[in-house]
Amino acid sequence: MCRAISEKMRTIITQNCCFSMDISVYFNCLLLIGAYMLMVFVLGQWRKNNGIVDIFWGLGFVVITLFLLIDNPSGIAYSGWQSRHLVSLAVIIWGVRLASHIAIKNWGQPEDWRYVNFRNDWRKRGLPQWLGALLQVYLLQGLFMFVIALPIIHVHLTPENPGIITLVGALLWLFGFYFESVGDYQKQVFKQDPANKGKILTTGLWKYTRHPNYFGEAVMWWGIWLMTAQLAHPWLTLSGLLSPVILTWLLTKVSGVAMLERKYTENADYQEYIRQTPAFFPRFR
């Protein structure tokens, strides 16, 4: 049935557009993300821990990428090393590493304080816990996942051979991957030492920025967008720009830096750390 609806949408849209392209891939990806997030929602309700969504965030992009590789919406045969292969490899490496890191850190732990606060807010508003979780955690993240995945979708719609801009994007991705993965590792090692309990990590990459992992993730997605900047249809490149812009906004103003730092407003050591170190963009000294 979904296939029939998808084909109907493709026929209608293609007849009214000035270019020939399989627009139904957007609909298919939305269906895939919706089904995926509903599965994660069921798992979260079963475990009574909505923080599990953090583990499946990165894996969601891996699922989208694998689907596009198999579906091949462009209809162009795989030949040689194309931009879509480079982007797919970057997304899979990022998603698997991030999911593994969060799973090792959080599995078996109590629900993250952010989601506990959500539960308290839903309770105050008289909203059923399952409905609040479905709307504010899972479906909302699914919507953001779709928007952030636009460059992945676009590079599979109009695959190109890598050019100079593609390679520059790949180098930018590597720089971001270094910051995120090394930053996460340094934080993990720091927390494993009982002597550091209650202390603030201010060494390694954390002496250049208070959030090297968030900075690295944003840089990676700017790199992924740049790897798709030579697509045949300019509007695909421009609309794909929503991906790194939205992700950077989320990391700096919504769920990343802003939310985390509210936790330390009464911590004198962290307030001194704020005075010495920039929040997001590194300052090399």
N, C-alpha and C positions, 0 to 999 in steps of 0.2 A: 504493500500500500504506500509506504514512504517513498519507494522507488518510483511509483506511478505519479505521486504528487510532485516529486523532484523533476521528473521528465516534463510534466505539464508546465511547471514554473520555467524551466529552461526554454521551452518552445515559445511561451508568451514573451519572456524578456528578450530573447534573441531576436524575435520578430520586430521588436520596438527599439532595438539598439543599433548603433551605427558600426559596431564591431562584432565579430563572431567569436564568442568566448563562452565557456561552460559556466554560466553564472550559478547554476545549481550547486556548485561545489560549496558555496557559502551556506546554503540551506543544509547540505549534507553535514558540514562541519558543525553547524549549530545543533543538529540532531545528535551528532556524536558526543558533543560536549555536554548536552543536556542529559543524555543517558549515562554518561560517565559520572557527572556530578550527582545524579540521583543515586547511583551505586555507592559513591563515597558517603552520601548522606545516610543511607541505610546502615552502612558500616559504622559511621559515627554515632548513630542512635543506638546501635547494638552495643557498642563499647562505652556509651554514655560519655563520650569525649569528642567534642567538635574540633579539637586541636589536630585531629587526624587529617584534616583537610590540608594542613601545611605539607604533609608528606606527599600527598597526591597532587599538589599544585604543579610541580615541575614535571611529574610523570604525565600529566594531562597534555602537555605540549609534545611529549614523546609519542603519545597515542595519536595525536593529530598528524604528526609528521609521518609516522608509519602508515597511517591510513592514506595519506596523500601519495606516498611512495608506491603503495600497492594499487591505488585507484588510478593514478596517472591522469589527472583531469585534462591535461593539455593534449593528450593523444599522441604526443611526440615520443618516438621510441628513445629509450635510454641509449646514449652513444657518447662514450668518452666521459670526461670529468666535467660536469656542468655545475652552474651556480646552485641548482637545487640540491645537488649532492653535498656541496660545501655547507650550505645552510642546514640541511638535514643532520649532517654530522655534528655541527656546532650545537644544535638544539638537543640532540640525543645525549651528547656528552654532558652538557649543562644540566639537563633534566634529571638524568640518572645520578649524577654526583650530588645535586641538591637534595633529591629525595633520600638518598642513602645517608647523607649527613644528618638530615632532620630525623630520620627514622632511628638512627643510632642514638641521637641525643634525647629524643622524646618518647620512644616506645616504652610503655610500662610506667611512665611518669603521670602524675596528676594532670588534669586539664590545664592548659596554659592560662595565665591570669587574664589575658585579653578576652578569651571566650567565657571565662567565669564572669567577667564584668558584663559581657553581653547577656548572659543568663540573668544576672541581677536586674539589668535594665528591662528585659522582657517581662520579668516577674512584676516589676513596678508598674508596667503598662498593661498588665493583665493579658499578655500575649502568650498563647501556648508555647512551651519550650520548643516543640518540634517544628512549629510554624515559623517561629523567629529564626531558628537555625536554618531552615530550608530557604527562607527569603534573604536573610542578611548575610549568611555565611556561604552556603553552597551555590544557590542560583546567582547571587551577585558576583561571586568569584568566577562562575562559569561565563557570565557576560564579559567580565574583564579578560578572561582567558581568550575568548573569541576575538576581541579587539586587538589584544597584544599579539595574537597569532596571525594577524593579517599579512605581514611580510612572508611568513611561511607559506600561506595559501597562495599569495601572488607569485612567488617564485616557481611554484608548481603549475600555475596557469600558463605562464609564458617563460619556459626555461631558456636561459641564455648561457653561452660559454663565459667563463670568468674573464673579467677585464681588470684594468688597473684599480678601479674603484672597488671592485669585488675583493681584491687582494688587500687593499687598505682596510676595508671592513673586517676582513679576517684577522688582520694584525690588531685592530682595535678590540675585537672579540677576545683575542688571546690576552691582551693587557687586562681587560676586565675579568676574565676567568682567573688570572693570577691573583688579582686583588680579592675576589670573592672566596676562592678556594683556600688561599693562604691565610686570609683573614679569619675564616671559619676555623681552620686548623689551629691557628695561634690561640683563638678564644677557647677552643676545646681543651687544649693542653693546659692553658692557664686555669681553667675551672676544675680540672682533674686533680690539681694540687691542693690538698686541704689547707695548706698555709695561706692560700689566696682567698679563702672564704671571706666575703664582705669587702674585698678589695676591687679596685678598678684597673683594668688592663690598659696600660698607657705605653706599651713598648711594641716593637715590631711595626707592622703596618698601622697599628692603632695609635701610634704617636703622630701620624700624618693626618689622620681623619678619625673621627669618633665612630664612623660606620664604614670601614673599608669593604665589608661584604655587600652592603647596599649599594655603595658607589660602584663596586665591580659589577654587580648585576645590571645596573643601569647602563654602564659602558658596554657590556656584552650585547644588550638589545639594540643600542645605537649601532654597534658593529654589525649585527644581523640585518638591521634595516639598510645599512650602507651596502651590504653584500647584495641587496636586491635593487639598488638604485639605478641599474642600467637596464631595467625591463623595457620591453618594446612599447608598452602603453604608459605614458608619463603619469596618468591619473592613478595607476596602481602604485607607483612610487610615492606620490603625494598622499594618497589615502593611507598607505602603509606607515607614514610618518606618525600616525596616531599611536602606533605601538610603543615606540620609545618615549614619546611625550607623556602618554597616560601612565606608563610604568614608572617613569621618573617622578611624576606627580604623586603617585601612590606611595612610593618609597620615601619621599621627602615630606609630604604633607598629610598623609592619611594613615597608612598601616605600618610604616617603617619608622623613620627617625622621629617624627612628631609623637607617635603613640608611645614608643619605647622611652623617650626622654621624660615624659610625664611621670614615669615611675620613679625618677631620681630627683624630683624637685626638692626634696628635703635632705638629699645626700650632699654634705659639704664637700667631700672629695670629688664627687662628680661635677659639682658646680665649678670647682677649680679647674677640672679637666675641660669643661666647656670654655672657660676663659683662655685656656692655653691652646686648644685644638679645634680646628674647624669641624663642623657637623658632617659635611658631605664631601666637598671637593678637597682633595689632599693639599696640604701646604708642606712642601719639602724644605726641611731646614738643615 
